[in-house]
């Protein structure tokens, strides 16, 4: 009976499932109930909370995970009608200088002959998270974190492949004092994959983790499109 109940509830949750990662999250909740870690009432409650959050975000921010490395890797290919390799290469270098400042601080490899550029940089991600207030219950706040990553550009005549990998967050914690004890500011590095499984964390953390993944995905998509637009607009830049 318990197995049947798990199956029924699991199927109702899976209506919104669209990726392997989301299925793992849903199964993770079912496993908690099956193993006795949570009771039926809690299972139903947090299951509904999970489903409501997925609906709120318009779906699960399922970033592609490499089956071998278990790391998130994003890839996109752009095609250009008649733009040669050298022009694409030069435009990427220009775009990088505009967006990252001094190239020597982020450029780790470049070869026009091989059609390859490797950059390591970061961008800031703004996201919304919940927290428990002592007097007012659950509250919402805005947070910010740096997302470090690696770009691999592979260039051919008329086409470009962009890969973004090695994504990790650097969380900053300001200094504070408790009584007479001073705690200095600190930073903690954590890979993006440490956010999974989201349902292993306390439910109050779910919104923050989902929004962080969602905003990271949006930011990377914006950066890729920005590179594509800069390459495509070469003729516009020189049309004066």
N, C-alpha and C positions, 0 to 999 in steps of 0.2 A: 504493500500500500504506500509505504514511504517512497519507494523507488518510482511508483507511478505518479505520485504527487510531484516529485522533483521533475519528472519528465514533462508533466503538464505545465508547470510554472516555467521551466526552462524554455519550452517551446513558445510560451507567451512572451518571454523576454526576447527571444531570438527573432521576432518579427522585424526588429530594427537592425539586426545584424547584417553587415555588409562586408566584413573583412575577417580574416583569421584572428587578428588581434582582439577584435570585439567578442568573437566567439569564445576566446580564451577567458576574457573577463567574465562573461556570463557563466561559463562553466565553473570558474573559480568560486563564484557565489554559491552555485549548486553544490560544489564539493564541500564548502564550509558547513552547509546544512547537513549533508549526507554524513559527514564525519562527526557531527555533534558539536561543532565549534559555535554554532548559532542555532537558536530554536526556530520553530516555524514562524512565529510572529515576527521575529527580527528579520528572518529571511524574506518574508513578504514585504516588510516595511522598507528594507534597504534595496530590495529588488525594484520596488516601485520608484524609490528615490533615484536609482540608477537609470531606469527607463525615462523618467521625467527629465533628467539631465541630458541624456542623449537626444531627446526630442528638442530640448531647449537649444542645443548646439547644432541642430539640424543634421545629426549623424555623428558617428564616432570618427575622431581625427586619426584615421588609420594610416600612419606613415609606413612606407615599405621597409621591411626588415630583411636583411640578407640571411638566408637559411643557414649558411655556414658560419658567418662571423657573429650572427645575432645582433648586428648593429644596424641602425637606421641609415639607409642610403637613398638619396633622392637623385633622380636622373631625368634629364629632358633633352631632346634633340630639336634643334632649330634648322630650318632650311632657308637658303638665300638664293634668289634667282641667278645672279651673275656676280656675286661678290667673291673675289679670290681669297685664298688662305691668308696671304700677307695682310690684306686689309682687315680681315676679321681679327687676326692676331694683334695688329696695332690698335684696333678699336677696343679690344679687351684690356690692353695695357693702359690705354687712356682712361677707360672707365674705372679701372682699379685705382689709378692715381687720384681720380676725382673723389672716389668713395672711401678710400683707405688712407689717403695722405701719402706719406713717404713709402714708396714701393719697397725699399730695402727692408722694411720692418715686416712685410707680409709676403713678399715674393720668395718662394722657396725653390722654384725651378722654372725655367723658360727656355724653349727651343723653337725657333721659327722653322728650322729644318724638319723637326719631328712633329710640328704642329701641336705643341703641348705647353700648357702653363699651369702651375700649381701655386695656389695662394692659401695662406692660413690667416684668417681674420676673425672678427666677431661683430655681432650686432646686438642691440638692446631689445629685449622683449618686454612689453607691458601687458600684464594679464590681471584678471580678477580672481580673488580667492575668498573663501569664507573663513571666519575664525570665531571662536567661542568667547563672547564677552561675559564677564562675571556678573554684571548687573542687567544687561540687555539681551542676553541670549545670543543667538547666531547673528553675526554682522558680516558685512561685505567690505573688502578693501582692495585698493589697487596696489600691485607689486611690480617690481622691475628686476630683471636679471640679465646678465650678459651671456649670450650663446656663442661659444667659440666653435669654429668649424673649418673644414678644408674644402676648397674648390679645386676640382680637376677639370680643366678645359682641354678637350681634344678637338683639333681643328682640321678640316679638310676644305678644299675648294667648294664653296657654295653651301657648306654645312658646319654645324657646331654641336658638340655634345658637352653638356654641363653635368657634372656629378658633384653632389654635396654630401660629405660624410664626416665621420669623427665628431659628431655633434656632442657637445658637453656644456653644462651650465656652470657659471661661477656665481655663487650666492654670497652676497656681502652682508655681514652682521656688524652694525656700529658698536662702538664701545659703550659700556654702561657700568654703573656702580651699585652694589648692594651693600648697604651699611657702610663699612669702611673698606670693603674689598672692591678693587677696580679690575674690570675685565676689559682688555684691549679689543679693538676691532679685529675682525678675522674674516677670512674667505674660505669657502668650502667648494671644492670642485666635484661635480657629479655628472656622470654620463646621462644623456637623454633617456637611455633605456632603463635607468634606475626608476623612472616614473611608472614602469610596468611591473607587475600587474597593478593597475590603479585600484582595483577592488581589494588589494591586500592592505591598503592604507585605511585610516579612519574615514568614514563617509564624509566628514566635514572637510576633508582634503580633496575630495573627488572633483569639485568644481574647479579648484585651482590647478590641479594636474591636467584636467581636460582642456581648460582654457589656455594653459601654457603650451600644450602640444598644438592646439588649434592656432594660436597666434604665431608660434614658431613656423608652422607650415605655411601660413599666410605670408609671413615675412620672407621666407625663402622663395616662394612663388613670385612675390613682388620684385625681389632682387634679380631673379632669372629673367623676368619680363623686362626689367630695366636694362639689363645687358643686351637683350635682343633688340630693344628699341634703339639703344645707342649705336649698335652695329648697323641697323637698317637706316638710320638717319644721317649717315655719312654725307650723302649727296646734299642733304638739306643744310648741314653745317657749312658747306663750302659754296652754297648758292647765294653769293652776294657780289 
